[in-house]
Structures are given as C-alpha cells and as structure tokens.
Amino acid sequence: MKKILLISRESLQTERFMRHVRDHQAKNELNYEVEIAYYPKHLITVDAWKPDFVLLSTEVIVWKPDIEKELKERGIGCALVKGSHYGTAQVLRIFQDSVPKELQP
C-alpha cells in the first residue's frame, strides 16, 4: 500500500480533514496509508515515515517553495491540493486528482 503524507498546519480544519480520511479508510474507500505532518516540524515525519508522495494543504501555501525544495532533495514528489476540495473535505477527489496515476491503487 502506498504511503501518502499530508503536510499542513495544526488547525481544526486539518483535524476535520483527517477525520474524513480515517472514515474513508475504515470503509475501505481509500487504499493508502495516510499520515499527517505539521509544518514547521514536518521533516521529522518525512524522514521517519518515508512517504511515496506528499500532499500539501492550502494552509502551507506560503511555504510551498521551501517544502517542495526539501522534498525534491529527498526524491519525493508533491502536489498542492485544491483549496475548495480541502476546505470541504472532499478526500476521495483530492486523492484521485492529486496523487499521480502510477501511485494510485
């Protein structure tokens, strides 16, 4: 199973999004291992968990260039999720639209 990491800020919106992720996983609708890493301490999780791909929430858009550089140095691809999809917790759509086809189940 592919490992997808979400990098975000610690917020109620992120907590809500991750609850939806866990609900979809429990229903076997999301066939990824998914973890969360909170900016600015995200690299601890990146280095320890070694994800296959990273999704960036809109909450870290200001730091996107720096995060992309850090991930590129580690050979990990990433994508910024669409803000309206993140805000409304459209989990399945985000994973379908943002995760590269070669990593999708």
C-alpha positions as CSV (number, residue, x, y, z in Angstrom):
1,M,0.0,0.0,0.0
2,K,1.4,3.4,-1.0
3,K,2.2,5.9,1.8
4,I,0.8,9.4,1.4
5,L,1.7,12.2,3.7
6,L,-0.3,15.3,4.2
7,I,1.7,18.4,5.3
8,S,-0.4,21.0,6.9
9,R,-0.7,23.4,9.8
10,E,-2.2,22.2,13.1
11,S,-5.7,23.5,12.9
12,L,-9.4,22.5,13.3
13,Q,-9.7,22.3,9.6
14,T,-6.8,19.8,9.4
15,E,-8.3,17.8,12.2
16,R,-11.6,17.6,10.4
17,F,-10.0,16.6,7.1
18,M,-8.0,13.8,8.8
19,R,-11.2,12.5,10.5
20,H,-12.7,12.2,7.0
21,V,-9.6,10.5,5.8
22,R,-9.9,7.9,8.6
23,D,-13.6,7.4,7.9
24,H,-12.9,6.6,4.3
25,Q,-10.1,4.3,5.2
26,A,-12.4,2.5,7.7
27,K,-14.9,1.9,4.8
28,N,-12.0,0.7,2.6
29,E,-12.7,3.5,0.2
30,L,-9.1,4.9,0.4
31,N,-6.4,2.4,-0.2
32,Y,-3.4,4.4,1.0
33,E,-1.5,4.6,4.3
34,V,-2.0,8.3,5.2
35,E,-0.2,10.3,7.9
36,I,-0.1,13.9,8.8
37,A,2.9,16.1,9.4
38,Y,2.6,19.6,10.8
39,Y,4.6,22.4,9.5
40,P,7.2,23.5,10.6
41,K,8.3,20.2,12.1
42,H,7.1,18.2,9.0
43,L,10.6,16.9,8.1
44,I,10.7,14.8,11.3
45,T,7.8,12.8,9.9
46,V,9.0,12.9,6.3
47,D,12.4,11.4,7.2
48,A,11.0,8.8,9.7
49,W,8.0,7.7,7.7
50,K,9.4,7.9,4.1
51,P,6.2,8.6,2.2
52,D,5.8,7.8,-1.5
53,F,4.1,11.1,-2.2
54,V,3.1,14.2,-0.3
55,L,0.0,16.3,-0.4
56,L,0.3,19.9,0.7
57,S,-2.7,21.6,2.2
58,T,-3.6,25.1,1.3
59,E,-2.6,26.0,4.9
60,V,1.1,25.7,3.9
61,I,0.9,27.5,0.6
62,V,3.1,30.3,1.9
63,W,5.9,27.9,2.5
64,K,5.3,25.7,-0.6
65,P,8.6,26.6,-2.4
66,D,10.7,25.7,0.6
67,I,8.7,22.5,1.2
68,E,9.0,21.5,-2.4
69,K,12.7,22.0,-2.3
70,E,13.1,19.9,0.8
71,L,11.0,17.1,-0.7
72,K,12.9,17.2,-4.0
73,E,16.2,16.8,-2.1
74,R,14.7,13.6,-0.7
75,G,13.3,12.4,-4.1
76,I,9.7,12.8,-3.0
77,G,7.0,14.3,-5.3
78,C,4.3,16.5,-4.0
79,A,1.1,18.4,-5.1
80,L,-0.8,21.2,-3.6
81,V,-4.4,20.2,-3.1
82,K,-7.2,22.5,-4.3
83,G,-8.4,24.8,-1.5
84,S,-12.1,24.3,-2.1
85,H,-11.7,20.5,-2.0
86,Y,-9.6,20.6,1.2
87,G,-12.0,23.0,2.9
88,T,-14.9,20.8,2.2
89,A,-13.0,17.6,2.9
90,Q,-13.5,16.0,-0.5
91,V,-11.0,13.3,0.4
92,L,-11.6,10.9,-2.4
93,R,-11.5,13.6,-5.0
94,I,-8.3,15.1,-3.6
95,F,-6.5,11.7,-3.8
96,Q,-7.9,10.9,-7.2
97,D,-6.9,14.3,-8.6
98,S,-3.6,14.9,-6.8
99,V,-1.8,11.6,-6.4
100,P,0.0,10.6,-9.6
101,K,-1.7,7.7,-11.6
102,E,1.3,5.4,-11.1
103,L,0.8,5.6,-7.3
104,Q,-2.9,5.1,-7.3
105,P,-4.3,1.7,-6.3
